[in-house]
Amino acid sequence: MLPIRYNGMGILSLQDRRMTTFFTTFNAIRYSKTPIDRDTWKRYDQDPIWHQRFQDIQAQVMQIIKPPAPLTDTTLAELELKTIMDQWYSAVYKSHLKISAPHHIQVLEANQAIGSRAVLAAWPKRKETTLQDLEFLHAIRTRLGYGLPELLQLQQRDTPVPCRACLKPNARAVPEHLSSCPKILTQRHDEVVTSIREMILATGIQNVITEYDVGAGADKCIDLWFRDPNPKNPYQPYYMVDPTIIQAFPANTSDKPATKAKLQAAYNKKFTTYGQIAIDKGATLIPLPFTTFGAYHGQFKRFTKAMAKIAVTNGAIDPRKEDHFAYYWSTNIIFSIARCTAQYAMRAAHMHNVAV
């Protein structure tokens, strides 16, 4: 049972926390300077049974964590439950990695990237953060690395067969490929673009152009183009926003996913293609790379914050709601990725199964 940040489901065991809770509580009393706490500790410390129990638990806690050096009354007093448990969870997570199969290591590593666990952490209190049954099952099984072939109704074989949906050379009909099968990429991409466009419109900006031709050649249009009504730089009033979704990890190898590096590479590729064009057109280029797990490049967070500021400037939201706006829409967009990834993976699997 691990926290979501360590690829758990967030259901934590009270049994695991019992010993450390006892230690931190008594430790706080032990080093407190209030009369009632000092008296309480004195009573417990003078009781041989409680004194020995505390010493035993302290010794166990010191085995769990790397104790601060030097180990003094002050450093002991500053030990908090969160610090101890985080080291404990980290150790358990690393032990899982040592015994996991290569595929599950890929899943665990991919799910460590920022944004990838948002669908597990957010409460389904509104339509945008609610997944239908199949979407939810796909999202959960994707992040656990279990049960996706059964959900997608793929025939289990020793050697995966080629994907019959796209007929792409070397593409195998495995869940990781079907989440990014070329046959469904455009539709999935368009749905995510729509979600980002809704955020921009919510700022009070009226004219947001999709598939804007920037003159970069055939099939090279910017997904979203709009003008900032109050730009910081009057010579650069436009935005060129171009999201892309990459596969969380390769389907044909057992290599660990270098998510941060892959997102940065996708980000750099957009600048190679559109960077000079953006300068020539007086625009700010905003590449927004995501993975199929919902992990995102740091530019996404900066962009949602920039949109929140524009919303305040335009009077679309109360200034006190600026942070909420950024969180609200970033969560919506990540959920849209989970939702359409599940829907189109199911569609690709169906196309493959029909063709087999």
Salt bridges, closest charged atoms under 4 A:
ASP39 OD2 - ARG43 NE 2.98
ASP45 OD1 - HIS51 ND1 2.58
ASP86 OD1 - ARG5 NH2 2.85
GLU128 OE1 - ARG126 NH1 3.65
GLU135 OE1 - ARG339 NE 3.86
GLU176 OE2 - HIS103 NE2 3.74
ASP223 OD2 - HIS189 NE2 2.92
ASP242 OD2 - LYS270 NZ 2.42
ASP318 OD1 - ARG320 NE 3.05
GLU322 OE2 - LYS309 NZ 3.09
